[in-house]
Amino acid sequence: MLLWEGGLASVDASLPQQKRQARPNLTPGIKMKRALRVVEKIYNGVLNSAAYLAMSLTVLMMLCIVASVFLRRTEYAFGWALEASEYILIIMTFFGTGWLLRTGGHIRVDIVPNYFKGRSRDIYNGMIFSVVATVCLVLTIAGISTAWEAFVAGTLQIKVYTFPKWILISLIPFGGFFLFLESVKLAYGYFAPKTVLIVDDEPDIVDTLQELIKDCRVHTAFDFESASEKLKTNHYDSVVLDIMGVRGFDLLRVCAEKELPTIMLTAQEFNPDALKKAMQMGAISFLPKEEMVNINLFLQDAMTLSEEEARVNFYMKLGSYFDRVFGPGWDRNEAFWDEARRVLIENAVETSTA
C-alpha cells in the first residue's frame, strides 16, 4: 500500500464524474516509468531479502561459535561450527555487499576526492564507480563461467559437509551482479547532474534557492504559465513549488501526473489543511520557508529514495516542528492522518531496520 493512498482515493471519490472521465490517458513514457518502478521494487525486494538473510546468518554464526566454545568439553561438543562459520562468512559477503553499497554503509576513504570540488568531484567519483562496475561485471561473468564448469564436471566440495561445489561458487556472481548494478547506478548519478525546477513568484526566494541548491542544474519559473510550459518541454528530477501566486496546487497536479518528486515550499499557506491537501495530491515534502536552508537534504531524499521512504524522512525531520507550530494533537482524530501515521510508522521501522 502506498503512503497516503487512502487520501488519494478520497480525493478521487470527491471528483465529479465528468472530471474523472476527462483525465488524460497515461502516455507511453509514464507507463514505461511505472513498469520500471515495478522492476525496481522486485529488485529492491531481492536485494533487501539477501541482506536480511546475511544479517540473520551473522546472528546464527555468533550463536554457533558461542555454543561450540561452551560445549567443547562436554558430551554435546560438535566440530562443525568452524566450517559453518566459513560458509556463512562467504554468504554474508556476497549477499550483503550490494545492499551495503546502496545504503552507503561501506567504508570509504575520500582522500583524493577531497581535492576536487563541485562538478569535478562528481566526474571523479563517476569514473571510480565506472571502474568498480567494470571489475564487478568481470567478476560476475567469470563466476558464472566457473560455476557452470563445476556443475558440468560434477565437482564436490568435500569437508565436514559434502555438496556440489557450483553452489558455493555461484555466490560470487550473485553478489557481483548486484555490486555491478549498484555501481552503475552510482556512476550514472555522478555523471548525470540532476535538474530541478523552482517555481516561486518572489525573485528573492528563487535567487536564494539557486544559491543554496548544490550539484544540480536549476531551472526557474515565476508564474503558472511559464512553469507549465517548462514541465511540458523538459525533464526534471524534482520540482520545488510555492503555493500562493503561482497556482501551486494546480502545478502539483501536473507534477503528480508526470510522477515527479515535488516539494512544496510556502509561508502564507503553511497550515494543516494545506499540508493535508498537498500530501493527498502527491507532494513528497511540505516545508515552511524557514526550512529553505535545508533544501538540499529534502531534494536528496526526493531524488534518491522511494516515495514512502522520502516521506518517512520528511515526517521524522519536521514532525516535532509541526507539533510546535500547529499545536499538539493537530493531526489527531482524523481518519486520513491516523492512516498516514500508521503507514509512516511501519515504513520508519522498515527503514531503521534496513
C-alpha positions in Angstrom: 0.0 0.0 0.0 1.3 3.4 -0.9 1.7 6.1 1.7 -1.3 8.5 1.7 -3.2 6.1 -0.7 -6.3 6.4 1.4 -6.2 10.2 1.0 -5.8 10.0 -2.8 -8.7 7.6 -3.0 -10.9 10.0 -1.1 -9.9 12.9 -3.4 -10.8 10.8 -6.5 -14.1 9.8 -5.0 -14.9 13.5 -4.4 -14.3 14.5 -8.1 -17.3 14.9 -10.3 -17.8 12.0 -12.7 -17.2 14.1 -15.8 -13.8 15.3 -14.4 -12.7 11.7 -13.6 -13.6 10.6 -17.1 -11.8 13.6 -18.6 -8.4 12.6 -17.1 -5.9 12.0 -19.9 -4.8 8.5 -20.7 -1.3 7.5 -19.5 1.4 8.3 -22.0 3.8 5.5 -23.1 6.5 7.3 -21.1 4.6 7.2 -17.9 3.6 3.5 -18.5 7.3 2.7 -19.0 8.2 4.6 -15.8 5.6 2.6 -13.9 6.8 -0.6 -15.3 10.4 0.2 -14.4 9.2 1.0 -10.8 7.7 -2.5 -10.6 11.0 -3.9 -11.8 12.8 -1.7 -9.3 10.5 -2.9 -6.5 11.2 -6.5 -7.3 15.0 -5.8 -7.5 14.9 -4.0 -4.1 13.0 -6.9 -2.6 15.6 -9.4 -3.7 18.4 -7.2 -2.5 16.9 -6.5 0.8 15.9 -10.1 1.4 19.5 -11.2 0.7 20.8 -8.6 3.1 18.3 -9.7 5.8 19.4 -13.3 5.3 23.0 -12.2 5.7 22.2 -10.4 8.9 20.3 -13.5 10.3 23.2 -15.8 9.4 25.5 -13.4 11.3 23.5 -13.9 14.4 23.4 -17.7 13.8 27.1 -17.8 13.3 27.7 -16.0 16.6 25.4 -18.4 18.4 27.1 -21.4 16.9 30.5 -20.2 17.9 29.4 -19.4 21.5 27.7 -22.8 21.8 30.8 -24.5 20.4 33.0 -22.9 23.0 30.7 -23.6 25.9 30.1 -27.2 24.9 33.5 -28.3 23.6 34.4 -30.1 26.9 31.1 -31.8 27.3 29.4 -34.8 25.7 27.5 -32.4 23.5 30.5 -30.9 21.7 30.3 -30.5 18.0 33.0 -29.8 15.4 31.1 -28.3 12.5 30.9 -24.7 13.8 34.2 -23.6 12.2 33.2 -24.9 8.8 29.7 -23.5 9.1 31.2 -20.1 10.0 33.4 -20.2 6.9 30.4 -20.7 4.7 28.4 -18.1 6.5 31.1 -15.5 6.1 31.1 -16.2 2.3 27.3 -15.9 2.1 27.4 -12.7 4.2 29.9 -11.1 1.9 28.2 -11.8 -1.4 24.6 -11.5 -0.1 25.0 -8.2 1.8 27.6 -6.3 -0.3 25.2 -4.8 -2.9 22.8 -3.6 -0.2 25.7 -2.2 1.8 26.9 -0.2 -1.2 23.4 1.1 -1.9 22.9 2.3 1.6 26.3 3.8 1.8 27.3 1.6 4.8 30.7 0.7 3.2 34.0 2.2 4.4 35.1 4.9 2.0 38.4 6.9 2.3 37.9 10.2 0.4 41.4 11.5 0.4 41.7 12.2 -3.4 38.1 13.3 -3.9 38.6 16.0 -1.2 40.9 17.8 -3.6 38.1 18.2 -6.1 35.1 20.5 -5.8 31.6 20.6 -7.3 31.3 19.0 -10.8 34.9 17.9 -10.9 34.4 15.8 -7.8 31.2 14.2 -9.4 33.2 13.3 -12.5 36.0 11.8 -10.5 33.5 9.7 -8.4 31.7 8.7 -11.6 35.0 7.4 -13.1 35.8 5.5 -9.9 32.4 3.7 -9.8 32.7 3.0 -13.6 35.9 1.1 -12.8 34.2 -0.7 -9.9 31.3 -1.6 -12.2 33.7 -3.0 -14.8 35.5 -5.1 -12.3 32.2 -6.4 -10.8 31.0 -7.3 -14.3 34.1 -9.3 -15.0 33.8 -11.0 -11.6 30.1 -11.8 -12.4 30.9 -13.3 -15.8 33.9 -15.2 -14.5 31.9 -16.5 -11.6 29.1 -17.7 -13.8 31.6 -19.5 -16.1 33.4 -21.2 -13.2 30.2 -22.3 -11.5 28.9 -23.7 -14.8 32.1 -25.7 -15.3 31.9 -27.1 -11.8 28.2 -28.0 -12.4 29.0 -29.8 -15.7 32.0 -31.6 -14.1 30.1 -32.6 -11.0 32.8 -31.3 -8.7 32.1 -31.7 -5.0 33.1 -29.6 -2.0 34.4 -32.1 0.5 35.0 -31.2 4.1 32.7 -31.9 7.1 29.9 -31.3 4.7 29.9 -32.6 1.1 27.8 -30.8 -1.6 28.2 -29.7 -5.2 30.9 -27.0 -5.5 28.9 -24.9 -8.0 26.5 -23.9 -5.2 29.4 -22.3 -3.3 30.9 -20.7 -6.4 27.5 -19.3 -7.6 27.5 -16.9 -4.6 30.3 -14.9 -6.3 28.3 -14.0 -9.5 25.2 -13.4 -7.3 26.9 -10.7 -5.2 29.0 -9.5 -8.2 25.8 -8.8 -10.2 24.2 -6.7 -7.5 27.5 -4.8 -7.0 27.7 -4.2 -10.7 24.2 -2.7 -10.9 24.6 -0.6 -7.8 28.0 0.7 -9.1 26.4 1.6 -12.5 23.6 3.5 -10.7 26.1 5.4 -8.7 28.3 6.2 -11.7 25.3 7.4 -13.7 24.2 9.5 -10.8 27.5 11.2 -10.6 27.9 11.7 -14.4 24.3 12.9 -15.0 23.6 16.0 -12.9 20.1 16.3 -11.6 17.8 19.0 -12.9 15.5 20.9 -10.5 12.6 23.3 -11.4 11.9 26.1 -8.9 8.6 27.9 -9.2 8.0 31.0 -7.0 6.7 34.4 -7.7 9.2 36.0 -5.4 12.6 36.6 -7.2 14.5 36.9 -3.9 13.3 33.4 -2.9 14.3 32.0 -6.3 17.7 33.6 -6.2 18.3 32.2 -2.7 17.3 28.7 -3.7 19.6 28.9 -6.7 22.5 29.7 -4.4 21.5 27.0 -1.9 21.0 24.1 -4.2 24.2 22.3 -4.9 25.3 19.9 -7.7 22.1 20.3 -9.7 21.1 22.2 -12.8 18.4 24.7 -11.8 15.5 26.0 -14.0 13.3 28.7 -12.7 9.8 30.0 -13.3 7.8 32.8 -11.7 4.2 32.1 -12.7 1.9 29.2 -13.6 2.1 29.6 -17.3 5.9 29.5 -17.7 6.1 26.7 -15.2 3.5 24.7 -17.1 5.4 25.2 -20.3 8.7 24.1 -18.8 7.1 21.0 -17.3 5.8 20.1 -20.8 9.1 20.6 -22.6 11.8 19.5 -20.1 12.6 16.5 -17.9 13.0 17.3 -14.2 14.3 15.1 -11.4 12.5 17.2 -8.8 10.3 20.3 -8.5 10.1 22.9 -5.8 6.7 24.7 -5.7 5.4 27.8 -4.0 1.6 27.8 -3.4 0.4 31.4 -3.5 0.9 33.4 -6.6 1.8 30.5 -8.9 -1.2 28.3 -8.5 1.0 25.8 -6.7 -1.7 23.1 -6.2 -2.6 23.2 -10.0 1.1 22.7 -10.8 1.3 19.9 -8.2 -1.4 18.1 -10.0 0.6 18.3 -13.2 3.7 17.1 -11.4 1.7 14.2 -9.9 0.5 13.2 -13.4 4.1 13.1 -14.5 5.2 11.3 -11.3 7.8 14.0 -10.5 9.0 14.2 -6.8 7.7 17.5 -5.7 8.5 19.7 -2.6 6.0 22.3 -1.5 7.7 25.4 0.0 5.4 28.1 1.4 4.8 30.6 4.1 1.3 32.1 3.7 -0.3 28.7 3.2 1.5 26.8 5.9 -1.3 25.2 7.8 -2.7 21.7 8.5 -5.3 21.8 5.7 -2.7 22.8 3.1 -0.4 20.1 4.3 -3.1 17.5 4.1 -4.1 18.7 0.6 -0.5 18.7 -0.7 0.1 15.1 0.6 -3.2 13.9 -0.8 -2.2 15.3 -4.2 1.2 13.6 -4.2 3.8 16.0 -2.7 6.9 14.4 -1.1 7.5 17.2 1.4 5.8 20.3 2.7 8.2 22.9 4.0 8.0 26.3 5.7 10.2 28.8 4.0 12.5 29.0 7.1 13.5 25.4 6.2 14.7 26.6 2.9 18.3 26.4 4.1 17.9 22.6 4.3 16.5 22.3 0.8 19.4 20.0 -0.3 18.5 17.4 2.3 14.9 17.2 1.2 15.9 17.3 -2.5 18.4 14.4 -2.0 15.6 12.3 -0.3 13.1 13.2 -3.1 15.5 12.2 -5.9 17.2 9.2 -4.4 14.6 7.5 -2.2 11.2 5.9 -2.9 8.1 8.0 -2.3 7.4 6.2 1.0 11.0 6.5 2.3 11.2 10.2 1.4 8.0 10.9 3.2 9.2 9.0 6.3 12.3 11.1 6.4 10.3 14.3 5.9 8.0 13.4 8.8 10.8 12.4 11.0 12.6 15.6 10.4 9.7 18.0 10.7 7.1 16.1 12.8 8.1 17.9 16.0 8.1 21.2 14.2 4.5 20.7 13.1 3.5 19.8 16.6 5.1 23.1 17.8 3.6 25.3 15.1 0.2 23.7 14.6 -0.2 22.7 18.3 -0.2 19.3 20.0 -2.7 16.9 18.5 -3.2 18.8 15.3 -3.3 15.5 13.3 -5.4 13.5 15.8 -8.9 12.2 15.5 -9.0 12.3 11.7 -9.0 9.2 9.6 -6.6 10.5 7.0 -3.8 11.3 9.5 -4.5 8.2 11.5 -3.9 6.0 8.5 -0.9 8.2 7.3 0.7 7.9 10.8 0.2 4.1 10.8 1.9 3.7 7.4 4.6 6.2 8.4 5.5 4.2 11.5 5.6 0.9 9.5 7.9 2.4 6.9 10.1 4.1 9.6 10.5 0.7 11.3 11.4 -0.9 8.0 13.8 1.9 7.1 15.6 1.8 10.5 15.8 -2.0 10.4 17.3 -1.9 6.9 
